[in-house]
Amino acid sequence: MNATATATALNALKPVAEPFDPGMVTLSVTRGGISLEELRKYVPTVQKKLTAGQYLYRAGQPFQALYLVHAGFLKTSLVAADGREQITAFRMRGDLIGVESIGTPTHACDAVALDSSTVWELSYPAILNACANIPALQAQLTMALAAEIRSDRSWMLALGTLNAEQRVAAFLLDVAGRHEALGFSAKHFVLRMSRADIGSFLALKHETVTRALTKLAAQGCISVQWREVRILDTAALSEITRCETVH
């Protein structure tokens, strides 16, 4: 494994640790943003409430809107020809969903709530028109698209260079950092996704994810009680992701 490449991938996954302002339309890559009230002057917004397991949209449905997560947790996924689900991302408060479908007539993936969630639906045609009145909005959309590309590339590199234990450690650090960026604890949080979902995202079997969590707990890096996770030693967890591995 190339240690420099691994470090580059992990650094790219780190979110900006700035407090989240619920009154701002904020993207996962920047905690600055456009006021939701300002956006409403130009873009129709509809609040949608989802229950666990409810789809926000399905692959193949017409692409007509972007969605800002206000509360809850969602996943996006693709379904292979043989029916296997491949998780592509986990979305939480402040994340903009649907940018992967910009430029296509239909949604490229499924988006489903992992728990009770609330999102704001933002009409995409209206957003394009609003860019003429809110110059910063075009920059936000560009950054969102760029962040989507960087995130995909970084995780692809991480999955190609890290072993199972390192992937799980990197995933926990990423979730911790995203919680911290929203003003929540980076040391204690509840995983909203199942072991199978984590495994799908990290290209691992769910049994492998469970074994990796157990091993990290045995090393004193974390404590795990079902989906409740406590980060006991962030430095040690980070060091694991940087260790050389033999393939």
Secondary structure, 3 states (H helix, E strand, C coil): CCHHHHHHHHHHHCCCCCCCCCCEEEECCEEEEEEHHHHHCCCCEEEEEECCCCEEECCCCECCEEEEEEECEEEEEEECCCCCEEEEEEEECCCEECHHHCCCCECCCEEEECCCEEEEEEEHHHHHHHCCCCHHHHHHHHHHHHHHHHHHHHHHHHHHHCCHHHHHHHHHHHHHHHHHHCCCCCCEEECCCCHHHHHHHHCCCHHHHHHHHHHHHHCCCEEEECCEEEECCHHHHHHHHHCCCCC
